[in-house]
Amino acid sequence: MSILSVGLAEIHFIAYVIENCEKLRNGLQETSLFQPVFEQVRLRCLRCVLVDEINPELLARFGTKQLEEVSPATVNRCLAAIRRAMYLAYLWELIDRVPKFEMLQGEREREFVLNGELREQFIGGLLEPCQTVARFLVNTGLRISECCGLTWDRVFLSEDGPSYVYIDKGKSKKAKRHVPLTDEARKVILDQKMISQSEFVFVRYGPRVAREFCFVAPISRHTVSEQFRARRDEMGLPWDAVLHSTRHTALTDLGAAGADAFTIREVAGHANVTTSQRYVHPISDTIVQAIEKLDAYRRRVATISATTNGQEQRVAAK
């Protein structure tokens, strides 16, 4: 099978099967009767992406072919799936190297931010419990998966000190972190204590939820995302107003409040500071203040220099 003939959906499925076979295998004893089954599925999936002895030239051809039908962002997600599959194959010693992957240029960045009155108007139009989730996301900068999986044993409220939630896993090692709560985020948590009847902080409820799941089962990220998109279309907002915009909004506000990229990285759990720098968008007032600080700094330097020169001249005159 040639990688050029494999569709995007198939490649994402292959990477998913490979990674989850590894997770399941790690959770089973070596003597498990299911072990050979997982090995067989894993190897069959790997064959789809390894039979060609993938190299940079083949990946470039694959990207060019896919661009005829989909956007650069979609192709890049697919390339990332192939890279993940090959990295796992390398760890399992099925291949001796992983080729260099070049992502395609031209991917559009989602920069939409929910500011001021728009934020309240947008979030206020969401139905519960999605409205509460969105309000918590925009105040913490958590990923939706981190929010939906949040349990009470990782919530720490304090009367006389900072309250925070602990994220114990995520997309990278940096995802494991403590996230302080704003006053509004803390209020959301307190309200949820009156609603949730399970280990999960954010739970499903409403007329369309089965009785056995109400106030017990964790809310689905897909439910929140679908309602977010519906609200966006209802208000006629741009294409990049997506659920991830809540995270982008929280981190952008953090940057506007004076936090540097390194602080934002710790709050957001980014793997590297380069990603955090994207969330710092200087606004006009911030830029003006920066220039004013530059002027003040140069005046201080000039004053110190003039004073030093004057003292040196008086000493030389004596």
C-alpha positions as a Markdown table, in Angstrom:
| # | Residue | x | y | z |
|---|---|---|---|---|
| 1 | Met | 0.0 | 0.0 | 0.0 |
| 2 | Ser | 1.4 | 3.4 | -0.9 |
| 3 | Ile | 1.1 | 6.4 | 1.4 |
| 4 | Leu | 0.0 | 8.4 | -1.6 |
| 5 | Ser | -3.1 | 6.3 | -1.9 |
| 6 | Val | -4.1 | 6.5 | 1.8 |
| 7 | Gly | -6.7 | 9.0 | 2.7 |
| 8 | Leu | -6.5 | 11.6 | 5.5 |
| 9 | Ala | -9.1 | 9.8 | 7.7 |
| 10 | Glu | -7.3 | 6.5 | 7.3 |
| 11 | Ile | -4.0 | 8.0 | 8.4 |
| 12 | His | -5.5 | 9.6 | 11.5 |
| 13 | Phe | -7.2 | 6.3 | 12.3 |
| 14 | Ile | -3.9 | 4.4 | 11.8 |
| 15 | Ala | -2.0 | 6.8 | 14.2 |
| 16 | Tyr | -4.9 | 6.5 | 16.7 |
| 17 | Val | -4.8 | 2.7 | 16.7 |
| 18 | Ile | -1.1 | 2.5 | 17.0 |
| 19 | Glu | -0.9 | 4.9 | 19.9 |
| 20 | Asn | -3.8 | 3.3 | 21.8 |
| 21 | Cys | -2.6 | -0.2 | 21.1 |
| 22 | Glu | 0.6 | 0.9 | 22.9 |
| 23 | Lys | -1.4 | 2.3 | 25.8 |
| 24 | Leu | -3.5 | -0.8 | 26.1 |
| 25 | Arg | -0.4 | -3.0 | 25.9 |
| 26 | Asn | 1.3 | -1.1 | 28.7 |
| 27 | Gly | -1.8 | -1.6 | 30.8 |
| 28 | Leu | -1.8 | -5.4 | 30.3 |
| 29 | Gln | 0.4 | -8.1 | 31.7 |
| 30 | Glu | 2.8 | -9.7 | 29.4 |
| 31 | Thr | 1.0 | -13.0 | 29.7 |
| 32 | Ser | -2.3 | -11.5 | 28.7 |
| 33 | Leu | -4.3 | -13.5 | 26.0 |
| 34 | Phe | -5.0 | -10.2 | 24.3 |
| 35 | Gln | -1.4 | -9.3 | 23.8 |
| 36 | Pro | -1.0 | -11.1 | 20.4 |
| 37 | Val | -4.1 | -9.4 | 19.1 |
| 38 | Phe | -2.8 | -5.9 | 19.9 |
| 39 | Glu | 0.5 | -6.8 | 18.3 |
| 40 | Gln | -1.2 | -7.9 | 15.1 |
| 41 | Val | -3.3 | -4.8 | 14.8 |
| 42 | Arg | -0.4 | -2.6 | 15.5 |
| 43 | Leu | 1.8 | -4.2 | 12.9 |
| 44 | Arg | -0.9 | -4.1 | 10.2 |
| 45 | Cys | -1.5 | -0.4 | 10.8 |
| 46 | Leu | 2.2 | 0.4 | 10.8 |
| 47 | Arg | 2.6 | -1.4 | 7.5 |
| 48 | Cys | 0.4 | 1.3 | 5.9 |
| 49 | Val | 2.9 | 4.0 | 6.7 |
| 50 | Leu | 6.1 | 2.1 | 6.7 |
| 51 | Val | 6.0 | 0.0 | 3.5 |
| 52 | Asp | 7.1 | 2.9 | 1.4 |
| 53 | Glu | 10.2 | 3.6 | 3.5 |
| 54 | Ile | 8.9 | 7.1 | 3.9 |
| 55 | Asn | 11.4 | 9.9 | 3.1 |
| 56 | Pro | 11.2 | 13.7 | 2.9 |
| 57 | Glu | 10.6 | 13.6 | -0.9 |
| 58 | Leu | 7.7 | 11.2 | -0.5 |
| 59 | Leu | 6.2 | 13.4 | 2.2 |
| 60 | Ala | 6.5 | 16.5 | 0.0 |
| 61 | Arg | 4.7 | 14.6 | -2.8 |
| 62 | Phe | 2.0 | 13.5 | -0.3 |
| 63 | Gly | 1.5 | 17.1 | 0.9 |
| 64 | Thr | 1.2 | 18.5 | -2.6 |
| 65 | Lys | -1.3 | 15.8 | -3.6 |
| 66 | Gln | -3.5 | 16.5 | -0.6 |
| 67 | Leu | -3.4 | 20.2 | -1.1 |
| 68 | Glu | -5.5 | 19.7 | -4.2 |
| 69 | Glu | -8.5 | 18.9 | -1.9 |
| 70 | Val | -7.9 | 20.3 | 1.6 |
| 71 | Ser | -6.2 | 23.2 | 3.4 |
| 72 | Pro | -2.6 | 23.3 | 4.6 |
| 73 | Ala | -3.8 | 23.0 | 8.2 |
| 74 | Thr | -5.5 | 19.7 | 7.5 |
| 75 | Val | -2.5 | 18.3 | 5.7 |
| 76 | Asn | -0.2 | 19.4 | 8.6 |
| 77 | Arg | -2.4 | 17.5 | 11.1 |
| 78 | Cys | -2.1 | 14.5 | 8.9 |
| 79 | Leu | 1.6 | 14.8 | 8.7 |
| 80 | Ala | 1.7 | 15.1 | 12.5 |
| 81 | Ala | -0.2 | 11.8 | 12.7 |
| 82 | Ile | 2.3 | 10.1 | 10.4 |
| 83 | Arg | 5.2 | 11.5 | 12.4 |
| 84 | Arg | 3.7 | 10.2 | 15.6 |
| 85 | Ala | 3.2 | 6.7 | 14.1 |
| 86 | Met | 6.8 | 6.6 | 12.8 |
| 87 | Tyr | 8.2 | 7.8 | 16.1 |
| 88 | Leu | 6.4 | 5.0 | 17.9 |
| 89 | Ala | 7.7 | 2.5 | 15.4 |
| 90 | Tyr | 11.2 | 3.8 | 16.1 |
| 91 | Leu | 10.7 | 3.3 | 19.8 |
| 92 | Trp | 9.6 | -0.2 | 19.1 |
| 93 | Glu | 12.7 | -0.8 | 17.0 |
| 94 | Leu | 10.7 | -1.5 | 13.8 |
| 95 | Ile | 12.6 | 1.2 | 11.9 |
| 96 | Asp | 16.1 | 2.6 | 12.5 |
| 97 | Arg | 15.3 | 6.3 | 11.9 |
| 98 | Val | 12.5 | 8.8 | 11.6 |
| 99 | Pro | 12.7 | 11.1 | 8.5 |
| 100 | Lys | 12.6 | 14.9 | 8.8 |
| 101 | Phe | 9.0 | 16.2 | 8.6 |
| 102 | Glu | 8.5 | 19.7 | 7.0 |
| 103 | Met | 5.1 | 21.2 | 7.8 |
| 104 | Leu | 3.4 | 23.2 | 5.0 |
| 105 | Gln | 3.3 | 26.9 | 5.0 |
| 106 | Gly | 0.2 | 29.0 | 4.6 |
| 107 | Glu | -1.7 | 27.7 | 7.6 |
| 108 | Arg | -4.1 | 30.3 | 8.9 |
| 109 | Glu | -3.8 | 31.1 | 12.6 |
| 110 | Arg | -6.9 | 31.6 | 14.7 |
| 111 | Glu | -6.5 | 34.9 | 16.5 |
| 112 | Phe | -10.1 | 35.7 | 17.5 |
| 113 | Val | -10.4 | 37.1 | 21.0 |
| 114 | Leu | -13.6 | 37.6 | 23.0 |
| 115 | Asn | -13.2 | 41.1 | 24.4 |
| 116 | Gly | -15.3 | 43.3 | 26.7 |
| 117 | Glu | -19.0 | 43.4 | 26.0 |
| 118 | Leu | -18.7 | 40.9 | 23.2 |
| 119 | Arg | -17.5 | 38.3 | 25.7 |
| 120 | Glu | -20.5 | 38.7 | 27.9 |
| 121 | Gln | -22.9 | 38.8 | 25.0 |
| 122 | Phe | -21.5 | 35.7 | 23.5 |
| 123 | Ile | -21.1 | 33.6 | 26.6 |
| 124 | Gly | -24.5 | 34.8 | 28.0 |
| 125 | Gly | -26.2 | 33.4 | 24.9 |
| 126 | Leu | -24.9 | 29.8 | 25.5 |
| 127 | Leu | -27.1 | 27.3 | 27.2 |
| 128 | Glu | -26.2 | 25.6 | 30.4 |
| 129 | Pro | -24.0 | 23.8 | 31.3 |
| 130 | Cys | -22.0 | 25.0 | 28.3 |
| 131 | Gln | -22.2 | 28.6 | 29.5 |
| 132 | Thr | -20.6 | 27.8 | 32.8 |
| 133 | Val | -17.9 | 25.8 | 31.1 |
| 134 | Ala | -17.1 | 28.6 | 28.7 |
| 135 | Arg | -17.0 | 31.1 | 31.5 |
| 136 | Phe | -14.5 | 28.9 | 33.4 |
| 137 | Leu | -12.4 | 28.4 | 30.3 |
| 138 | Val | -12.1 | 32.1 | 29.5 |
| 139 | Asn | -11.0 | 32.8 | 33.1 |
| 140 | Thr | -8.4 | 30.0 | 33.4 |
| 141 | Gly | -7.1 | 29.4 | 29.9 |
| 142 | Leu | -7.5 | 25.6 | 30.3 |
| 143 | Arg | -7.9 | 23.4 | 27.3 |
| 144 | Ile | -11.4 | 22.0 | 26.9 |
| 145 | Ser | -10.2 | 18.4 | 27.5 |
| 146 | Glu | -8.5 | 19.6 | 30.8 |
| 147 | Cys | -11.8 | 21.2 | 31.8 |
| 148 | Cys | -14.1 | 18.3 | 31.0 |
| 149 | Gly | -11.8 | 15.9 | 32.8 |
| 150 | Leu | -11.3 | 18.0 | 35.9 |
| 151 | Thr | -12.2 | 16.1 | 39.1 |
| 152 | Trp | -12.8 | 17.4 | 42.6 |
| 153 | Asp | -9.6 | 15.9 | 44.0 |
| 154 | Arg | -7.6 | 18.3 | 41.8 |
| 155 | Val | -9.5 | 21.4 | 43.0 |
| 156 | Phe | -8.0 | 23.4 | 45.9 |
| 157 | Leu | -10.0 | 26.3 | 47.4 |
| 158 | Ser | -8.6 | 28.6 | 50.0 |
| 159 | Glu | -10.2 | 31.3 | 52.1 |
| 160 | Asp | -7.1 | 33.3 | 52.9 |
| 161 | Gly | -4.8 | 32.3 | 50.0 |
| 162 | Pro | -4.8 | 31.6 | 46.3 |
| 163 | Ser | -7.2 | 28.9 | 45.0 |
| 164 | Tyr | -6.1 | 26.7 | 42.1 |
| 165 | Val | -6.7 | 23.6 | 40.1 |
| 166 | Tyr | -4.1 | 21.0 | 39.4 |
| 167 | Ile | -3.8 | 19.6 | 35.9 |
| 168 | Asp | -2.0 | 16.2 | 36.1 |
| 169 | Lys | -1.7 | 15.3 | 32.4 |
| 170 | Gly | -2.0 | 16.9 | 28.9 |
| 171 | Lys | -0.4 | 17.3 | 25.5 |
| 172 | Ser | 3.2 | 17.7 | 26.9 |
| 173 | Lys | 5.2 | 17.4 | 30.1 |
| 174 | Lys | 4.6 | 21.1 | 30.7 |
| 175 | Ala | 0.9 | 20.4 | 30.7 |
| 176 | Lys | 1.2 | 19.1 | 34.3 |
| 177 | Arg | 0.8 | 22.3 | 36.3 |
| 178 | His | -1.1 | 24.4 | 38.9 |
| 179 | Val | -3.5 | 27.0 | 37.5 |
| 180 | Pro | -4.5 | 29.8 | 39.9 |
| 181 | Leu | -8.2 | 30.8 | 39.9 |
| 182 | Thr | -9.6 | 34.2 | 39.3 |
| 183 | Asp | -12.4 | 35.4 | 41.5 |
| 184 | Glu | -14.9 | 34.5 | 38.8 |
| 185 | Ala | -13.4 | 31.1 | 38.2 |
| 186 | Arg | -13.5 | 30.4 | 41.9 |
| 187 | Lys | -17.2 | 31.3 | 42.0 |
| 188 | Val | -17.9 | 28.9 | 39.1 |
| 189 | Ile | -16.2 | 26.1 | 41.2 |
| 190 | Leu | -18.3 | 26.9 | 44.2 |
| 191 | Asp | -21.5 | 26.9 | 42.1 |
| 192 | Gln | -20.5 | 23.5 | 40.6 |
| 193 | Lys | -20.2 | 22.1 | 44.1 |
| 194 | Met | -24.0 | 22.5 | 44.4 |
| 195 | Ile | -24.6 | 20.8 | 41.1 |
| 196 | Ser | -22.2 | 18.0 | 40.6 |
| 197 | Gln | -23.1 | 14.6 | 42.1 |
| 198 | Ser | -20.0 | 12.8 | 41.0 |
| 199 | Glu | -16.2 | 13.0 | 41.0 |
| 200 | Phe | -16.3 | 15.4 | 38.0 |
| 201 | Val | -16.6 | 19.1 | 38.4 |
| 202 | Phe | -18.4 | 19.8 | 35.1 |
| 203 | Val | -21.3 | 17.4 | 34.5 |
| 204 | Arg | -24.1 | 16.9 | 32.0 |
| 205 | Tyr | -27.6 | 18.0 | 32.7 |
| 206 | Gly | -30.6 | 19.2 | 30.7 |
| 207 | Pro | -33.8 | 17.8 | 29.0 |
| 208 | Arg | -31.8 | 15.9 | 26.4 |
| 209 | Val | -29.6 | 14.0 | 28.9 |
| 210 | Ala | -30.7 | 10.6 | 30.1 |
| 211 | Arg | -31.7 | 10.5 | 33.7 |
| 212 | Glu | -28.9 | 8.1 | 34.7 |
| 213 | Phe | -26.3 | 10.5 | 33.3 |
| 214 | Cys | -27.7 | 13.8 | 34.7 |
| 215 | Phe | -25.4 | 15.5 | 37.2 |
| 216 | Val | -23.1 | 12.5 | 37.1 |
| 217 | Ala | -21.4 | 12.0 | 33.7 |
| 218 | Pro | -18.7 | 14.5 | 32.7 |
| 219 | Ile | -19.8 | 17.0 | 30.1 |
| 220 | Ser | -18.6 | 16.2 | 26.5 |
| 221 | Arg | -16.2 | 18.5 | 24.8 |
| 222 | His | -18.1 | 18.0 | 21.6 |
| 223 | Thr | -21.3 | 19.3 | 23.2 |
| 224 | Val | -19.6 | 22.5 | 24.2 |
| 225 | Ser | -17.8 | 22.9 | 20.9 |
| 226 | Glu | -21.0 | 22.4 | 18.8 |
| 227 | Gln | -23.0 | 24.9 | 20.8 |
| 228 | Phe | -20.0 | 27.4 | 20.6 |
| 229 | Arg | -20.1 | 27.1 | 16.8 |
| 230 | Ala | -23.8 | 27.5 | 16.7 |
| 231 | Arg | -23.6 | 30.7 | 18.8 |
| 232 | Arg | -20.8 | 32.0 | 16.5 |
| 233 | Asp | -22.9 | 31.5 | 13.4 |
| 234 | Glu | -25.9 | 33.1 | 15.1 |
| 235 | Met | -23.9 | 36.2 | 15.9 |
| 236 | Gly | -22.2 | 36.3 | 12.5 |
| 237 | Leu | -18.7 | 36.1 | 14.0 |
| 238 | Pro | -15.6 | 35.2 | 11.9 |
| 239 | Trp | -14.5 | 31.6 | 11.1 |
| 240 | Asp | -11.8 | 31.6 | 13.8 |
| 241 | Ala | -14.2 | 32.2 | 16.6 |
| 242 | Val | -14.0 | 28.6 | 18.0 |
| 243 | Leu | -14.0 | 27.0 | 21.4 |
| 244 | His | -10.2 | 27.4 | 21.6 |
| 245 | Ser | -10.8 | 31.2 | 21.4 |
| 246 | Thr | -11.7 | 31.0 | 25.2 |
| 247 | Arg | -8.1 | 29.8 | 25.9 |
| 248 | His | -6.7 | 32.4 | 23.5 |
| 249 | Thr | -8.7 | 35.1 | 25.2 |
| 250 | Ala | -7.6 | 34.2 | 28.7 |
| 251 | Leu | -3.9 | 34.1 | 27.7 |
| 252 | Thr | -4.1 | 37.2 | 25.6 |
| 253 | Asp | -5.7 | 39.1 | 28.6 |
| 254 | Leu | -2.9 | 37.7 | 30.8 |
| 255 | Gly | -0.3 | 39.2 | 28.4 |
| 256 | Ala | -2.1 | 42.5 | 28.2 |
| 257 | Ala | -2.2 | 42.6 | 32.0 |
| 258 | Gly | 1.7 | 42.6 | 32.0 |
| 259 | Ala | 2.6 | 38.9 | 32.2 |
| 260 | Asp | 5.6 | 37.9 | 30.1 |
| 261 | Ala | 5.7 | 34.9 | 27.8 |
| 262 | Phe | 7.5 | 32.7 | 30.3 |
| 263 | Thr | 4.7 | 33.3 | 32.9 |
| 264 | Ile | 2.1 | 32.5 | 30.2 |
| 265 | Arg | 3.8 | 29.3 | 29.4 |
| 266 | Glu | 3.6 | 28.1 | 33.0 |
| 267 | Val | -0.1 | 29.0 | 33.2 |
| 268 | Ala | -1.0 | 27.5 | 29.8 |
| 269 | Gly | 1.2 | 24.5 | 30.0 |
| 270 | His | 2.8 | 25.1 | 26.6 |
| 271 | Ala | 5.7 | 22.8 | 25.6 |
| 272 | Asn | 7.9 | 25.8 | 24.7 |
| 273 | Val | 7.9 | 29.6 | 25.1 |
| 274 | Thr | 7.6 | 30.2 | 21.4 |
| 275 | Thr | 3.9 | 29.2 | 21.5 |
| 276 | Ser | 3.3 | 31.4 | 24.5 |
| 277 | Gln | 4.7 | 34.4 | 22.6 |
| 278 | Arg | 1.9 | 34.1 | 20.1 |
| 279 | Tyr | -0.6 | 34.9 | 22.9 |
| 280 | Val | 1.0 | 38.2 | 23.7 |
| 281 | His | -0.6 | 40.8 | 21.5 |
| 282 | Pro | 0.6 | 44.3 | 22.3 |
| 283 | Ile | -2.3 | 46.8 | 22.2 |
| 284 | Ser | -1.9 | 50.5 | 21.4 |
| 285 | Asp | -1.7 | 51.6 | 25.0 |
| 286 | Thr | 0.8 | 48.9 | 25.8 |
| 287 | Ile | 3.0 | 50.0 | 22.9 |
| 288 | Val | 2.8 | 53.7 | 23.9 |
| 289 | Gln | 3.7 | 52.8 | 27.5 |
| 290 | Ala | 6.7 | 50.7 | 26.3 |
| 291 | Ile | 8.0 | 53.7 | 24.3 |
| 292 | Glu | 7.5 | 56.0 | 27.3 |
| 293 | Lys | 9.5 | 53.5 | 29.4 |
| 294 | Leu | 12.2 | 53.6 | 26.7 |
| 295 | Asp | 12.4 | 57.4 | 26.8 |
| 296 | Ala | 12.5 | 57.4 | 30.6 |
| 297 | Tyr | 15.3 | 54.8 | 30.6 |
| 298 | Arg | 17.4 | 56.8 | 28.1 |
| 299 | Arg | 16.9 | 60.0 | 30.1 |
| 300 | Arg | 18.1 | 58.3 | 33.3 |
| 301 | Val | 21.2 | 57.0 | 31.4 |
| 302 | Ala | 21.8 | 60.4 | 29.9 |
| 303 | Thr | 21.5 | 62.0 | 33.4 |
| 304 | Ile | 23.9 | 59.5 | 35.0 |
| 305 | Ser | 26.4 | 59.9 | 32.1 |
| 306 | Ala | 26.3 | 63.8 | 32.4 |
| 307 | Thr | 26.7 | 63.6 | 36.1 |
| 308 | Thr | 29.7 | 61.2 | 35.8 |
| 309 | Asn | 31.3 | 63.3 | 33.2 |
| 310 | Gly | 30.9 | 66.5 | 35.3 |
| 311 | Gln | 32.5 | 64.8 | 38.3 |
| 312 | Glu | 35.4 | 63.6 | 36.2 |
| 313 | Gln | 36.0 | 67.1 | 34.8 |
| 314 | Arg | 36.0 | 68.7 | 38.3 |
| 315 | Val | 38.5 | 66.1 | 39.5 |
| 316 | Ala | 40.7 | 66.7 | 36.5 |
| 317 | Ala | 40.5 | 70.5 | 37.0 |
| 318 | Lys | 41.8 | 70.1 | 40.6 |
